[in-house]
């Protein structure tokens, strides 16, 4: 791995002029030494997520090229670090279990590049004993603001943020208890579920089901409630046996279908899944059990991750406008960092995307 990173430097002039060093961004430096920008940010902040050997290599190259993160250089001269923190749920560590957050991070990284901001990724979970790390980031002013992709922050976290006046923008999925003083751009999950129900409800001869996550989350409840309310408009009352619970990964969804396979045999069924990840697992299981999609089972996911277009058949889904939300959310955070008087609370509506796992009515 180290040799391959060194290979990226072949043909690049090692002796940089002092002026070039001052203008070198983390993106430039990452490209120069053959690693990702996020790896540079983590390594320069001594994150344990980067192996020790790679951290040492990146620090060595940073010294050689005279590179320092904006947060390390500018914070010595100003009150700004030119770094934002992205506060992820802890389960984001598993890319396979939440490709939607990985997809979201890619957009945030591209957007912040335009503002020449570094990113500090924080996998902090307020239910763990890691509060001291979050507290240290706030008190040492290591970031100018946060994009929060967790459902909510604890009272102790919010107290710190308010005390040190750190700008925050919440994005994606909301908790039940939304504070009045927060800036947010949330996906309207209820409306997404409603769209799925309105479409599938038109197929009166298809039994209706919902496949969701085992852990109770406000977002899952919103998606189900929208689906349930739309189906009621067609006179369909969902029962407890129409709901299947699994973990938030493809394998679990696949296994849950196998355990409940009799529910999919002998009748036509229309299924809405909590996410595309579950939808893809369900689709793979149905294919392996020789159940036809969409003739015997119609299937709609939610999120519209890139992988949804690559399944065979391609997955119908509820498109969450991630690119729009990230663009507006990052702009909002920049305005807050610049002390502009702005306040936004908005539920961004998704839309239905019909592909090959549903029938045309």
N, C-alpha and C positions, 0 to 999 in steps of 0.2 A: 504493500500500500504506500509506504514512504517513498519507495523508488519510483512508483508511478506518479506521485505528486511532484517529485523532483523532475521527472521527465517533462512536466508541463512547462518548465522554465527554459527548456532548450531554445536557443535562438533569441532569448530576451536579454536585453542589456541589464546587467546586474548593477552597474553604477548609475544610479538615478541622480539627476540633478536635485538640489535641495528644494527648488520650487516645485518639482514634480511630486516630491514626497509630501509636501504640505497639502497638495491637492488630491492626493490619492484617497479614494473612497474605499469602503470595505468591499464593495463590489469589484473594484479594480484589483484590489489586493487578492481577493479570493480567486479571481480569474488568473492572476499572475502565478499563483502557487498551486492551482489545480484542485481547489476544494470549493465547497458551497459557501455562500455568504453567511448562512445561518451557522455553519461550522466555525467560521472565523469569529463570529460574534460570541458563540458559546466558549470557544477556546480562550479568547482574550479576556473573558470574564471568569475563566478557570472553572467552567461548568464540568461536573463529573459525568455529564452525558457524552463528553468527548474523551476517548481513551487517552491515558497519560502520555503515551508516545506521540500521538498526533498533536496533543496540546503543546508539548515541548517543541515539536517541529514547527508549529505555527508561530509560537513565541520567538523562536530562533529566526525565522524568516521575517517576522515583523521588525525585529531589531536590525537585521541585515538591510532591509529596505527603508528603515526609518518610518514604518507605519504605526500609527496609533488610532484606536477607535475615536470617532467623534466624541463619544462620551468621556473618553479619557483625556483628550486634548482640550476640547472646548470648555469642559467643566472647570478647568484650571483658570480660564480667563473670564468666563461668564457664568451666569446661573443656569445655563442650558447645557444639556448633555447631547442633544441631537440623537437621542435614543428613546424608543418607546418600548414598553413592556407589553407582551401579549400573554394574558392570563388564561391558560387552557385548563379544562378539566384534567384530572390526573390520568383518566383512561385514554387521553390522546397519545400517550406513550406507545400504545398499540395501534399502529397505522391500520392494521387489518380490521380492527373493531370500529374504527370511525374514519372512513375515507372522506366523509363530508368535511370534517375538521381539517384534514390534510389538504383537501381541495381549497378550503377557505384560507388556510395559511399561505398557499401559493399566491393567491390573489392579493393578500395583505402585503406579502413581501414585494411583489411587483409594484404595488401602489406606493409603498414607502420608499422604494428606490427613486421614484420621481421627486420625492422631497429630500433625497439624500439623507435619510434617517437610518440609523442602525436599529436592529431589532433584538430585544432580549426576550427569549422564550422562557416562560415560567410555568412549570408543571406542578405548581403548588396546590395542594388540596387542604382546605381549611379544616377538614376533619382529622387530618394527620397532625403530627407533632412538628411540622415544618414552619410554623408561624414565624419563628425567629428569622428565617430567610426572607420572607416577605417584608417583615418589619425592617430588616437591614436595608433592603432595596429602597424602601420609602425614606427612612431616616437619613441615609447617605445620599439621597437624591440621585440615584443611579439612572433614573428615567425621567423624562419630561411629562409622560402621561401613559395611560393604560388603555388598550383595547381589551375588553373583558368578554370572553367567550364562555364563561361559566354561567350557570343559571342565576346565581346571586352571590353577593359577598356577605360575610358574617358581620355582626355588629362591630366586632373588634377591628376587622379590616376596614370597614367604612369609617370608623372613628379615626383611624390613622390617616386615611386618604383625605378626610375633611380637615383634620388638624394641619396637615402639611399642604393642603390645597393642591392636590395632584389631579389634573384633568383626567376624566374617564369617559369612555364611550362604550356602552354595552351593545352587543350585537348578537344576532341569531335567535336564541331561544330564551324565553322569559320564565321567571318563577311566578308563583301565584301572588307573592307579596312584592309588588313593584313600587319602589320608593318614588315619591313625588318629585324629588330633586335630581333624578338621574337623567342624563342624556342617553337615549337609546334608539336603535333601529332594529326592531325585532321582526322576525318572520311570522306572519299570521298563520300559525299552525292550524287553528280552528278552521279557517277558510280553506286551507289545503285539504283537510279531511272532508269538508263540505263538498268541495269540487269532485273528489273521488266518489262520494256517495251519490251526488247528482248524476254522475255519468253511469255508474254501475247500477243505480236504482232503476234505470230505464229498462233493464233486462229482467223482466218479471219472472221468467222461468229459471233464473239462476239464484241458488241459495247464497246468502251473503255472509262473509266471514271477515274477521279482522285478526291480523297476526302482529303482535306487539312485543315490547320488552318486558321482562319479568319485574325489574325494579320500577317502583312507582316514580314517575316523573311528571311534572306539570305539562311538559311539552307533549308527552304521550297521551295524557288526558285530553289535551286540546284537540289533537288529531282525531282521537276516537270520538269525542263529543261532536265535532263537525260532521264526521262520517255518519254517526248515529242520527243526528238531527235531519240530515239530508235524506237518509233512508226512510225515516218516519214520514216524510212528505209523500212517499210512495206507498205508505201503509205497511212498511216492513218494520217489525219489532225485533231487534237483535236480542238474543239470549246469551247467557253466560257460556253455554257450550259452543257458541259461535266464535268465541275468542280463544286464540292459542297464544301462549306466552313462551318466549325464548330469550336467550341472551343476545346481546347486540353484536352478533357476528354471523357470517354466512354459514359456518359449520353448525351452529346451534339451530338456526332456522331450518337447515337441511334435515337435521335429526328430528326436529319437532314435527315436520311434515311426515317423516317416516313413522313416528310414534302415533300419529293421528291419521294415517293414510286412508282408513275406512271412511273418514268424513269427506274425502274427495272422490270416492268411488260410488257409482250407482246414481249419481245426480250431477247436474251442472252447478258449478260454484263460481261466484265472483268474490275475489279477495283483494282487500286493501291492506298493505303492510306499512308498519310504522316508518320504515326507511327503505331506500333502494338496497342497502346491504342485506336486509332481511328478504327483500323481494328477489334478489339474485339467488340467495340460498334456497328459497322456496321454489323458484323456477328450475334450478338444477335438480332438486329432489323430484319434482313432478315429471321431468323428462326421464329420469332414471326409473321411475315407476310406470313409465309408458302411458302417462296421462297427458292428453293433448292440450296444448296451450296455443290459442285461446279457445278452441272449440269446446273443451270440457271444463277448463278452469280459466277464467279471465283474471288478470293480475295487474294491479296498479301499485307502484311504490311511491316514495316521496323523497325529494331532495334534488334529483336529476344530477347525480354525480357522473363524471365522464364515462365510467365503466358501464353505465346503464345503456349506452348506445352500442356496446360491443357484445352484449349477450345475444344468443340465438334461441328464440326470437328476441328482438330488441325490446327493452322494458318500457312500457307505458308508465308515466310517472307524473308527479306534481313538481313542477320546476320552481325551485326557490331562487330568486334573483340575486345570487351571491355577488356577482361582479358589481351590480348596482349598489348593493348594500355596503360592500367594502369601499368602493370609491367614495360614496357619500360619508361613510363612517370615518374614513381616514381624513377627509377634508374637514369634517366636523372637529376631529381631534386636533388637527393643526390650528384651526381657528381658536379653539379653547386654549391651546398652548400659547398662542399669540395674544391671549387675554381679550379676545373679541367677545362682546356680549351676545351670546347665541344660545338657544335652548331648543332642542328637538326631541320629541317623543313620538315615534311613528311605528305603526304596524305595517310592514311592507307585504303586499299581497302576492302570493304565488300564482301560477297558472298551470292548467292541465296540458300535458304533452301526450298525445296519442301515438303509440308506436305499434308494435306487433303482438303484444301480449293481451290486447283487448280487441273485441269485435266492433265493427262499424254497425251502428244501429240503423 
